[in-house]
Amino acid sequence: PLFIDGSWCVPVGPMFPDFLATALPSSLHLSVALQHPMGSAEGDTLASLCFHSKPHERYEDTFHFLVVQTLISSNRLSHSANEIARSRSTLFSGDVSWRDLGTLIGVSKSFGNGLFRLSASSMMHDGEMDYEAAMMLDATPAFANQTQFKVGINKVGCIGIGIATKIFEGLQLTLGVHHLRRSGTRFGLEIAI
């Protein structure tokens, strides 16, 4: 399908009275976006709201708070091998709850001029909730090459640990370990050019 996107980004400070605006970081921005599929019975209409701070000359850390809400959803339901029916749910008609359509909430914050980052997200859909959390440590100051350590966990108890390092310009090597309760441990090696 063809998608139409629209977005708008503005600094947050001018939206508030002066006494409040001075308490907010000057780099804090608000972004609003809408995405809608055109010319197709399939696809979801999504709206997003994001508060984010951009690094500037004195302050390299960033902050993101993102909410993405499905407004209209088209689902394909297969009744038989030859027949496909489509259902369309919309938040505006009241036939479905926002929890059933799909809502993503995420937050990310860096510390120490971007050397350490914490992030967490939650996805609500079909009355259920999934979540994951991760941390990233930029260990480049301790190594000769650009190197990052990553650790994450999700709702099903999958724990992931990885180290990524740039061998030389244009070649990155990542070694990862995933461990899932009662299912064992997997190792992976990725070479990216």
Phi and psi restraints in degrees (value plus and minus 20) as a CYANA .aco file:
   2 LEU   PHI    -111.9   -71.9
   2 LEU   PSI     112.0   152.0
   3 PHE   PHI    -130.8   -90.8
   3 PHE   PSI     120.5   160.5
   4 ILE   PHI    -128.0   -88.0
   4 ILE   PSI     107.0   147.0
   5 ASP   PHI    -137.9   -97.9
   5 ASP   PSI     123.3   163.3
   6 GLY   PHI    -160.4  -120.4
   6 GLY   PSI     119.2   159.2
   7 SER   PHI    -165.9  -125.9
   7 SER   PSI     139.2   179.2
   8 TRP   PHI    -166.1  -126.1
   8 TRP   PSI     111.1   151.1
   9 CYS   PHI    -151.0  -111.0
   9 CYS   PSI     109.1   149.1
  10 VAL   PHI    -159.6  -119.6
  10 VAL   PSI     131.9   171.9
  11 PRO   PHI     -85.9   -45.9
  11 PRO   PSI     123.6   163.6
  12 VAL   PHI     -99.4   -59.4
  12 VAL   PSI     -54.8   -14.8
  13 GLY   PHI     -69.5   -29.5
  13 GLY   PSI     -70.8   -30.8
  14 PRO   PHI     -84.6   -44.6
  14 PRO   PSI     -32.5     7.5
  15 MET   PHI     -97.6   -57.6
  15 MET   PSI     -37.1     2.9
  16 PHE   PHI    -132.1   -92.1
  16 PHE   PSI     140.9   180.9
  17 PRO   PHI     -79.8   -39.8
  17 PRO   PSI     137.6   177.6
  18 ASP   PHI     -75.6   -35.6
  18 ASP   PSI     -60.5   -20.5
  19 PHE   PHI     -86.4   -46.4
  19 PHE   PSI     -48.4    -8.4
  20 LEU   PHI    -103.7   -63.7
  20 LEU   PSI     -58.2   -18.2
  21 ALA   PHI     -81.7   -41.7
  21 ALA   PSI     -53.8   -13.8
  22 THR   PHI     -90.1   -50.1
  22 THR   PSI     -42.4    -2.4
  23 ALA   PHI    -101.3   -61.3
  23 ALA   PSI     -36.8     3.2
  24 LEU   PHI    -110.6   -70.6
  24 LEU   PSI     126.7   166.7
  25 PRO   PHI     -82.1   -42.1
  25 PRO   PSI     119.5   159.5
  26 SER   PHI     -85.9   -45.9
  26 SER   PSI     -38.7     1.3
  27 SER   PHI    -109.6   -69.6
  27 SER   PSI     -17.7    22.3
  28 LEU   PHI     -96.7   -56.7
  28 LEU   PSI     107.1   147.1
  29 HIS   PHI    -146.5  -106.5
  29 HIS   PSI     138.0   178.0
  30 LEU   PHI    -137.9   -97.9
  30 LEU   PSI     109.0   149.0
  31 SER   PHI    -140.3  -100.3
  31 SER   PSI     115.4   155.4
  32 VAL   PHI    -145.4  -105.4
  32 VAL   PSI     115.7   155.7
  33 ALA   PHI    -162.3  -122.3
  33 ALA   PSI     135.2   175.2
  34 LEU   PHI    -158.9  -118.9
  34 LEU   PSI     116.3   156.3
  35 GLN   PHI    -149.8  -109.8
  35 GLN   PSI     111.5   151.5
  36 HIS   PHI    -157.9  -117.9
  36 HIS   PSI     112.0   152.0
  37 PRO   PHI     -98.1   -58.1
  37 PRO   PSI     120.3   160.3
  38 MET   PHI    -138.7   -98.7
  38 MET   PSI     123.2   163.2
  39 GLY   PHI      50.1    90.1
  39 GLY   PSI       3.9    43.9
  40 SER   PHI    -170.7  -130.7
  40 SER   PSI     125.8   165.8
  41 ALA   PHI    -100.4   -60.4
  41 ALA   PSI     -30.4     9.6
  42 GLU   PHI    -125.9   -85.9
  42 GLU   PSI     135.2   175.2
  43 GLY   PHI      97.2   137.2
  43 GLY   PSI     137.0   177.0
  44 ASP   PHI    -133.3   -93.3
  44 ASP   PSI     126.2   166.2
  45 THR   PHI    -114.7   -74.7
  45 THR   PSI     103.2   143.2
  46 LEU   PHI    -140.0  -100.0
  46 LEU   PSI     124.0   164.0
  47 ALA   PHI    -143.8  -103.8
  47 ALA   PSI     121.8   161.8
  48 SER   PHI    -154.6  -114.6
  48 SER   PSI     131.7   171.7
  49 LEU   PHI    -154.8  -114.8
  49 LEU   PSI     107.5   147.5
  50 CYS   PHI    -157.5  -117.5
  50 CYS   PSI     106.5   146.5
  51 PHE   PHI    -120.3   -80.3
  51 PHE   PSI     107.1   147.1
  52 HIS   PHI    -166.8  -126.8
  52 HIS   PSI     125.2   165.2
  53 SER   PHI    -127.2   -87.2
  53 SER   PSI     118.9   158.9
  54 LYS   PHI    -122.9   -82.9
  54 LYS   PSI     121.9   161.9
  55 PRO   PHI     -85.5   -45.5
  55 PRO   PSI     125.3   165.3
  56 HIS   PHI    -154.4  -114.4
  56 HIS   PSI    -190.9  -150.9
  57 GLU   PHI     -75.5   -35.5
  57 GLU   PSI     -56.1   -16.1
  58 ARG   PHI    -119.6   -79.6
  58 ARG   PSI     -40.4    -0.4
  59 TYR   PHI    -150.6  -110.6
  59 TYR   PSI      89.8   129.8
  60 GLU   PHI    -113.0   -73.0
  60 GLU   PSI     -29.9    10.1
  61 ASP   PHI     -96.7   -56.7
  61 ASP   PSI     131.7   171.7
  62 THR   PHI    -144.0  -104.0
  62 THR   PSI     139.9   179.9
  63 PHE   PHI    -159.9  -119.9
  63 PHE   PSI     116.5   156.5
  64 HIS   PHI    -154.4  -114.4
  64 HIS   PSI     114.2   154.2
  65 PHE   PHI    -150.5  -110.5
  65 PHE   PSI      98.0   138.0
  66 LEU   PHI    -145.2  -105.2
  66 LEU   PSI     115.8   155.8
  67 VAL   PHI    -147.9  -107.9
  67 VAL   PSI     105.6   145.6
  68 VAL   PHI    -140.9  -100.9
  68 VAL   PSI     104.9   144.9
  69 GLN   PHI    -138.9   -98.9
  69 GLN   PSI     112.0   152.0
  70 THR   PHI     -98.0   -58.0
  70 THR   PSI     103.7   143.7
  71 LEU   PHI    -114.2   -74.2
  71 LEU   PSI     -61.5   -21.5
  72 ILE   PHI    -155.6  -115.6
  72 ILE   PSI     113.3   153.3
  73 SER   PHI    -147.7  -107.7
  73 SER   PSI     116.4   156.4
  74 SER   PHI    -132.0   -92.0
  74 SER   PSI     102.0   142.0
  75 ASN   PHI    -135.3   -95.3
  75 ASN   PSI     118.3   158.3
  76 ARG   PHI    -113.8   -73.8
  76 ARG   PSI     105.2   145.2
  77 LEU   PHI    -135.8   -95.8
  77 LEU   PSI     100.7   140.7
  78 SER   PHI    -113.1   -73.1
  78 SER   PSI      96.2   136.2
  79 HIS   PHI    -111.9   -71.9
  79 HIS   PSI     -50.4   -10.4
  80 SER   PHI    -173.8  -133.8
  80 SER   PSI    -199.2  -159.2
  81 ALA   PHI     -87.0   -47.0
  81 ALA   PSI     -49.6    -9.6
  82 ASN   PHI    -122.8   -82.8
  82 ASN   PSI     -30.8     9.2
  83 GLU   PHI    -142.0  -102.0
  83 GLU   PSI     109.4   149.4
  84 ILE   PHI    -144.0  -104.0
  84 ILE   PSI     105.3   145.3
  85 ALA   PHI    -127.6   -87.6
  85 ALA   PSI     129.6   169.6
  86 ARG   PHI    -138.2   -98.2
  86 ARG   PSI     119.4   159.4
  87 SER   PHI    -136.3   -96.3
  87 SER   PSI     126.2   166.2
  88 ARG   PHI    -145.6  -105.6
  88 ARG   PSI     102.8   142.8
  89 SER   PHI    -134.4   -94.4
  89 SER   PSI     121.9   161.9
  90 THR   PHI    -156.3  -116.3
  90 THR   PSI     122.3   162.3
  91 LEU   PHI     -87.8   -47.8
  91 LEU   PSI     -45.2    -5.2
  92 PHE   PHI     -99.8   -59.8
  92 PHE   PSI     -44.5    -4.5
  93 SER   PHI    -108.7   -68.7
  93 SER   PSI     -29.1    10.9
  94 GLY   PHI      58.6    98.6
  94 GLY   PSI     -11.2    28.8
  95 ASP   PHI    -102.9   -62.9
  95 ASP   PSI     -26.0    14.0
  96 VAL   PHI    -171.7  -131.7
  96 VAL   PSI     131.1   171.1
  97 SER   PHI    -103.5   -63.5
  97 SER   PSI     135.2   175.2
  98 TRP   PHI     -82.1   -42.1
  98 TRP   PSI     -46.7    -6.7
  99 ARG   PHI     -88.5   -48.5
  99 ARG   PSI     -47.6    -7.6
 100 ASP   PHI    -102.4   -62.4
 100 ASP   PSI     -48.6    -8.6
 101 LEU   PHI     -97.9   -57.9
 101 LEU   PSI     -50.8   -10.8
 102 GLY   PHI      98.5   138.5
 102 GLY   PSI      99.0   139.0
 103 THR   PHI    -154.9  -114.9
 103 THR   PSI     110.1   150.1
 104 LEU   PHI    -133.0   -93.0
 104 LEU   PSI     110.9   150.9
 105 ILE   PHI    -146.6  -106.6
 105 ILE   PSI     107.4   147.4
 106 GLY   PHI    -158.7  -118.7
 106 GLY   PSI     128.8   168.8
 107 VAL   PHI    -159.0  -119.0
 107 VAL   PSI     122.4   162.4
 108 SER   PHI    -165.7  -125.7
 108 SER   PSI     116.5   156.5
 109 LYS   PHI    -162.4  -122.4
 109 LYS   PSI     111.8   151.8
 110 SER   PHI    -124.4   -84.4
 110 SER   PSI     134.7   174.7
 111 PHE   PHI    -154.9  -114.9
 111 PHE   PSI     141.4   181.4
 112 GLY   PHI      40.2    80.2
 112 GLY   PSI      25.8    65.8
 113 ASN   PHI      36.8    76.8
 113 ASN   PSI      21.2    61.2
 114 GLY   PHI      66.1   106.1
 114 GLY   PSI     -16.6    23.4
 115 LEU   PHI     -97.2   -57.2
 115 LEU   PSI     -41.9    -1.9
 116 PHE   PHI    -154.8  -114.8
 116 PHE   PSI     113.8   153.8
 117 ARG   PHI    -154.4  -114.4
 117 ARG   PSI     114.5   154.5
 118 LEU   PHI    -133.6   -93.6
 118 LEU   PSI     119.7   159.7
 119 SER   PHI    -165.2  -125.2
 119 SER   PSI     130.6   170.6
 120 ALA   PHI    -169.0  -129.0
 120 ALA   PSI     127.1   167.1
 121 SER   PHI    -167.2  -127.2
 121 SER   PSI     136.4   176.4
 122 SER   PHI    -159.7  -119.7
 122 SER   PSI     117.3   157.3
 123 MET   PHI    -141.0  -101.0
 123 MET   PSI     101.3   141.3
 124 MET   PHI    -126.4   -86.4
 124 MET   PSI     106.2   146.2
 125 HIS   PHI    -177.6  -137.6
 125 HIS   PSI     125.1   165.1
 126 ASP   PHI      30.4    70.4
 126 ASP   PSI      16.7    56.7
 127 GLY   PHI      56.0    96.0
 127 GLY   PSI     -15.0    25.0
 128 GLU   PHI    -136.1   -96.1
 128 GLU   PSI     146.2   186.2
 129 MET   PHI    -153.1  -113.1
 129 MET   PSI     110.2   150.2
 130 ASP   PHI    -131.5   -91.5
 130 ASP   PSI     133.8   173.8
 131 TYR   PHI    -169.2  -129.2
 131 TYR   PSI     139.7   179.7
 132 GLU   PHI    -172.7  -132.7
 132 GLU   PSI     134.0   174.0
 133 ALA   PHI    -159.3  -119.3
 133 ALA   PSI     128.7   168.7
 134 ALA   PHI    -169.8  -129.8
 134 ALA   PSI     138.8   178.8
 135 MET   PHI    -157.1  -117.1
 135 MET   PSI     128.3   168.3
 136 MET   PHI    -153.3  -113.3
 136 MET   PSI     113.3   153.3
 137 LEU   PHI    -140.7  -100.7
 137 LEU   PSI     101.1   141.1
 138 ASP   PHI    -104.2   -64.2
 138 ASP   PSI      88.2   128.2
 139 ALA   PHI    -118.0   -78.0
 139 ALA   PSI      -4.0    36.0
 140 THR   PHI     -75.1   -35.1
 140 THR   PSI     -59.4   -19.4
 141 PRO   PHI     -80.7   -40.7
 141 PRO   PSI     -43.5    -3.5
 142 ALA   PHI    -114.1   -74.1
 142 ALA   PSI     -29.9    10.1
 143 PHE   PHI    -142.3  -102.3
 143 PHE   PSI     144.4   184.4
 144 ALA   PHI     -95.0   -55.0
 144 ALA   PSI     -47.3    -7.3
 145 ASN   PHI    -133.7   -93.7
 145 ASN   PSI     143.2   183.2
 146 GLN   PHI     -81.9   -41.9
 146 GLN   PSI     101.4   141.4
 147 THR   PHI    -159.1  -119.1
 147 THR   PSI     116.5   156.5
 148 GLN   PHI    -151.4  -111.4
 148 GLN   PSI     117.9   157.9
 149 PHE   PHI    -124.1   -84.1
 149 PHE   PSI     117.3   157.3
 150 LYS   PHI    -152.7  -112.7
 150 LYS   PSI     119.8   159.8
 151 VAL   PHI    -156.8  -116.8
 151 VAL   PSI     116.0   156.0
 152 GLY   PHI    -167.8  -127.8
 152 GLY   PSI     139.3   179.3
 153 ILE   PHI    -165.2  -125.2
 153 ILE   PSI     129.2   169.2
 154 ASN   PHI    -149.9  -109.9
 154 ASN   PSI    -197.6  -157.6
 155 LYS   PHI     -80.4   -40.4
 155 LYS   PSI     -58.3   -18.3
 156 VAL   PHI     -98.2   -58.2
 156 VAL   PSI     -19.6    20.4
 157 GLY   PHI      69.4   109.4
 157 GLY   PSI      -5.2    34.8
 158 CYS   PHI     -97.5   -57.5
 158 CYS   PSI     105.0   145.0
 159 ILE   PHI    -129.3   -89.3
 159 ILE   PSI     109.3   149.3
 160 GLY   PHI    -140.3  -100.3
 160 GLY   PSI     116.9   156.9
 161 ILE   PHI    -152.0  -112.0
 161 ILE   PSI     114.9   154.9
 162 GLY   PHI    -168.1  -128.1
 162 GLY   PSI     136.7   176.7
 163 ILE   PHI    -153.0  -113.0
 163 ILE   PSI     109.7   149.7
 164 ALA   PHI    -143.0  -103.0
 164 ALA   PSI     112.5   152.5
 165 THR   PHI    -158.6  -118.6
 165 THR   PSI     123.8   163.8
 166 LYS   PHI    -108.4   -68.4
 166 LYS   PSI      93.9   133.9
 167 ILE   PHI     -89.1   -49.1
 167 ILE   PSI     -73.0   -33.0
 168 PHE   PHI    -173.7  -133.7
 168 PHE   PSI     154.8   194.8
 169 GLU   PHI     -73.6   -33.6
 169 GLU   PSI     100.6   140.6
 170 GLY   PHI      72.9   112.9
 170 GLY   PSI     -24.7    15.3
 171 LEU   PHI    -149.1  -109.1
 171 LEU   PSI      99.6   139.6
 172 GLN   PHI    -140.8  -100.8
 172 GLN   PSI     117.7   157.7
 173 LEU   PHI    -135.5   -95.5
 173 LEU   PSI     109.3   149.3
 174 THR   PHI    -146.5  -106.5
 174 THR   PSI     108.6   148.6
 175 LEU   PHI    -134.4   -94.4
 175 LEU   PSI     106.8   146.8
 176 GLY   PHI    -153.5  -113.5
 176 GLY   PSI     134.3   174.3
 177 VAL   PHI    -151.8  -111.8
 177 VAL   PSI     108.8   148.8
 178 HIS   PHI    -136.6   -96.6
 178 HIS   PSI     111.6   151.6
 179 HIS   PHI    -146.3  -106.3
 179 HIS   PSI     104.5   144.5
 180 LEU   PHI    -136.4   -96.4
 180 LEU   PSI     109.5   149.5
 181 ARG   PHI     -72.2   -32.2
 181 ARG   PSI     114.5   154.5
 182 ARG   PHI      43.0    83.0
 182 ARG   PSI     -12.4    27.6
 183 SER   PHI    -142.6  -102.6
 183 SER   PSI     -31.9     8.1
 184 GLY   PHI      83.5   123.5
 184 GLY   PSI    -193.0  -153.0
 185 THR   PHI    -142.0  -102.0
 185 THR   PSI     120.2   160.2
 186 ARG   PHI    -144.0  -104.0
 186 ARG   PSI     124.4   164.4
 187 PHE   PHI    -134.6   -94.6
 187 PHE   PSI     128.6   168.6
 188 GLY   PHI    -164.3  -124.3
 188 GLY   PSI     129.0   169.0
 189 LEU   PHI    -150.8  -110.8
 189 LEU   PSI     107.6   147.6
 190 GLU   PHI    -144.3  -104.3
 190 GLU   PSI     114.4   154.4
 191 ILE   PHI    -136.4   -96.4
 191 ILE   PSI     100.2   140.2
 192 ALA   PHI    -136.7   -96.7
 192 ALA   PSI     113.4   153.4
